Structures are given as C-alpha cells and as structure tokens.
Amino acid sequence: MNRYDLHCHSTASDGVFSPTEVVATAVEAGINVLALTDHDTTDGLEEARQAADLHNISLINGLEISVSWFSYNVHIVGLGVDLHSEPLQKGLQKIRDFRAWRAEEIGRRLRRDAGIEGAYEGAKSFSNGQSIGRGHFARHLISIGVEPDYSKVFKRYLVRGKPGYVPGEWAELSEAVNWINQAGGQAVIAHPARYKMSRKKLCQLLVEFRELGGAALEVVSGTYSKDDIFNMANLAIKYELLASAGSDYHAPGNWSDFGKLPNIPDNCKPIWHDWPTEQAIGDN
C-alpha cells in the first residue's frame, strides 16, 4: 500500500535538508510516493530523483507557486509537471526576481523599524545560495536569540503589520494554474484551512480556481486539526475537487514531520486515483 506525501521543501527553497536528505527522511518515515514542492522553483528535483531512484521510491515532480489573490497570499502546488515547460520556467523566474528584491527590502525594514542589523546577510547565510524567503530570516533571528521559535518570530516580525513584512507581488491565480496545466501537471490549492479568510471568500477562491482548471484541494495538511480535515473534505466534495495530502515538511519539528498525516477521508477522491502507472511510479 502506497503512503503519499505530496508537499514538502528542501534547501532549493526554504527547507533545511538537501533534496537527497529530504528523500532519505521521507523513506525513513515510510513514505513511498513523494512530491518535492519547493517555493517557485524546480531546481531540487533532479537531485531528488536520483535519491528516489536509489531508495526505490516514487518521486512526483512538484513545486509551490506564490499567488496574489485579492489581498491574500495563496499557494498553489503543481504536481506532475514537465520541468522543461517554457511558460512554467519563465513564470517562476519572474517570481524569483521579485523574491530577490523582497529579501533585501525585508532586511532594510528590520534594520529601520526593529533595529536589527545584518538581517539580510544572516538570512542569506541560511539560504544555500537559493532564493531567500521569510523562513531564512526566521532562522537567522532565532539563531541570534531574538525569539525562541518559528511561531513567535513570524508573529512578531514577519507577518502583516510587523516590521519585516513586505507585501508580495506574486503570480495571478490564473497564471499559476495555467503554467501548471501547460506543463502537463495538476494544480492544487495548498493548505486552504490556513488562510485567514472568511468561508465565503474561501468558497469564492475555490469556484474561481475550479473554473480556471484547478484540480484539487489539500484536504490533509500537517498543520490541520480534525475539524480542518472534515471541513476541507466537505468543500472538496461540494466544488468537485480532488483531494491531496502533504505534510508541508520544512525541518524536523517545524510545521509537521513526515509519516504523521492521517488518511484522506473516504468520501473524497484522492488526486492519485486516476494517475497512470508511469506517473505513480515516478517516471514523469
């Protein structure tokens, strides 16, 4: 029986483990179908596939695209994408260019508004030469003793209304879904229960996403409660979306570890239900 985890991160974005280490950690936890879904990049997938072949597990080509939808920052996971898709790679490069500017601006604001010197350089030291994200700033601030953990450092410095918050100028929802579909993949709304939006607004998002060609909803996520899973399952059914599951693994003890996800509820249709054999075994 396959054990799926279709949302995780490596040092290609803001995870702490290399793609090779991510695969090994997933294998140790009993995962045998894994999607590496780094933020706005596919750079870690070649290394991850080599590791997956060594461990004889299935690897699904994935990524997580940052989207601006009204005033919300929404994340769209793409699964089963062609890494050589020109529209996808051009779109991702545009987002990474903005990420580079935003990282410098976060550093400037933390210095100006919080009196924290060298935050950009510190975050860069955690980024492994990749795009710098808020997670890298969080690790740096924790390392210098500003706050003891991720939750507190984000709440005090890196979310809306705090000194290090910089509004995103990400892809449009239609762009993200189109890039994924043009690359032969399936678009999934990542961790919808985490967005601070009303139920009415979330339903509006699901309707628009489905009309654009979106495929699935992350019904099970590492940060969910039982009530979250119940509610997301009902929404997936109501809006005729497939159900996906992923830990959103970044680091040990951060968000969620591998191998601890509950099953997708029986009344939902899993995203992998109709995957062809060659995709299920990771040959995409």
N, C-alpha and C positions, 0 to 999 in steps of 0.2 A: 504493500500500500504506500502510495506516494505521500510525503509530507512537504507541503509547499510553504515557501516564504517569498513573497513577490514584491518586497520593498525593503531595501537596505542600502547602506552607504559605506564607501571606502575612502581612502586618502585621495582619491581622484576628485572628491568634493570635500565634505566636512566630517567624514568618518575618521576614526583613529587608527584603523588597521588597513594595511595594503589590500588590494583585491585578492591576492593569494591568501593572506591571513583571514580575510572575511570568509572565503570559501571554506578554509580549514575549520574555522569556528562554527560555521553552519553545519558542516559534516559531523563534527563532534556532538552537536545538539540533535542530530538525527534528521536534518533537512536533506532531502534528495532532489528537490526541484527548487532552484534558487534564481531570483532575478536581482541583479545588481542594478540599482536605480539611482545613480549619483545625480546631484543637482546640476542641470543644464550642461551635462557633458556625457559622452560615451567613452571617454579616454581610458577608463579602467577595465573595459570589457575584454580586450584582447588578453591581458594578463589573467583575468578571472577565468576565461575559457580554458586557458592552458592548465590552470589549477583544477578546474572542474573535470577536465579530461583525466588528470592524474588520479583524482578521487572517485572517478566514475559516477559523477552525479550530473544532472541536467542543469544547464545554465540557460536562462532566457535573457536575451538582450533587452536591457531596460534603461530607463532614465527618468528623472523627475523634473518637469518643466515648471518654472516660476511664472505665474499668471497674475495680471492685474484685472480684477473684475469688480466694477464699480469702485468702492473704497477698500475692497478686500484683497489680500494676497492669498491666492488659491494655488494649490499644487496639483499638477496633472501628471500622473505616471503613464509612461508609454511602455508597453510590453510587446516583445516580438518584433522589434524594429530592425530595419536594414540599416546597418551602420554607415553605409556608403550613400545614403539618400542625400542628395544635394540640398533640397529645401530644408530638411531637418538640420543638417550641419550648418548651413548659413544662418538659420534662425537661432541656433544655440550660440553661435559666435557673437551675434548681436547682443544676446543677453549677457554673455561673459564680459563683453566690453563694458556694459553698464556696471556689472559686478565690480570690476576693477576700479572704476571711479567711485562707486559707493563705499568700497572699503577705505579708500583714502579719506572720504568725507566723514565716515564714522570716526576714524582716528582724529580728524580735526575737531569734531564736535565733542568727543570725550575729553580732549585737551582743553577746549574752550569752556565747556559747560560743566565739566566734572573735575577738572584739574588733574586729569590722568595723563601723564606724559608717556610717549612712546607706545601707545596702544596699537597703532598700525603696524609698527615694526614687530611688536610682540605677537600680534595675530599672524603676521606673515611667517614668523618662525614656526608656527604650528601648521602651516598650510601645505607643506611638502611641495612647494613650487606651483601649486594649483590655485584656482580662483579662491579668494579669501571671502569667507562668509561669516555670519554672526557667531556661528559655533566656534570659529577660531578666536574671535575676540573674547568669547566667554571663557575659553580655556586659558587664554592669557590672563584675564582678570582674576580667575581662580588661582592661577599659579603665583600671582603676586600678592595674594591674600586679600583682595578687595571683597570677595564674597566666597562662601564655602562650597557652593554647588551651582549647577546649571540653572535650576529653577529660580533661585534668588538673584543670580547675576542678570538673567534675562529680565526679570520683573523690575529690577532697579535701574538697569542701564540700556537695555536693547529693544524694548518694545515701545509702541506708540506712546508719545508723551514723555519719554525718558531721554536722558542726554545723548545717548548713542543711537537713537532711532533715525533712520533715513528712509523716507518713503520710497517704495520700489517703483520702477518704471519697467515693468516686465512685459512679457508677450500678452497679446489679447487671447481670450479663451478660444476664439475661432482659429487663430493662428496655431496655437498649441495642438488643438485637436487635428487640424489639417496637416501639420507637419508629421504627426504620428501616423495618421491614416495614409498619407502619401508614402511613408516609409514602410507600409505594409503591416503596421502594428495595431494594437488596441489601446484606446485611451481610457484611463481610469481616474476618477476623482480621488485623490489621496486624502486620508483621514478626515472625512467631512464633518465628523462629530466635534472636531477641534476648532472649527471656525466659529468665531464669535458673531454669528448672525442669527436672526430670528428664523423660526421654522418656515415662515412664509418666504423669506429671502432664500433659504436653502432650497426650498421647492422650486423657486424661480430659477436658481442655478441648475438644478437637475433637469428641468424642462429644456432650458437653452442648450445645455450640454448634450442631451439626447438628440435634439433637433440638428445639432452640428455634426452628429455622427459619433458621439462618445459611446463607449461600450459598457463601462462597468463602474461600480461604486466600491470603495474599500469598506466592506461591511465589517471586517475584523481587522483591528489595528492594535499594536502593542500598548497604546495608551487608553484603550477603551474600557469602560465599565460594562457590566452585563446589560444594563439598560441601554447604553450606547449601541451595542450589537443588535439588540432587539429593535431599536428604532431605525437603525440603518438598514437592517434586513427588510423591514416593512416598506421603507422608502424605495429600496431596490426593486421590490416586487411591484409597488404602485407605479413606478416610472419605467418598468420593463428594462431594467439594467441588470447585467450580470454582477456577480458578487466576487470580489477579490479579497485577499488576505495578506497582510505583511506586517512585520514587526516594527518597521522603521528603525532598524538597528543602526546605531552610530558608534557605540562603545559599550563595553561591559557596564551594566547597571544604569545606562543612560537611555531614556525612553523605554526600551524593552530589550530583553535578551532573546536570542534565537531559541526556538523549540518550546516556547511557552504560550503560543497562540491557541485559543480554543477553536473548535471546528466552525466552519461556516454553517449557519442554521440550515436544517434540512429543507425548508421551504424556499430556499434561494437556489439559483442555478450558478454554480461556480464558473468563473471565467475560463477555466481549463476544460470545461465539459466537452467542448467541441474542437479542442486543439487537435490538429493532425498528429499522427505518431511522430513524424520527424521533428515537429516543434516540441512535443512533450519530452523528447529525449535530448533536446538542446542543440539540434543541428541547424537552427535558423541563422 
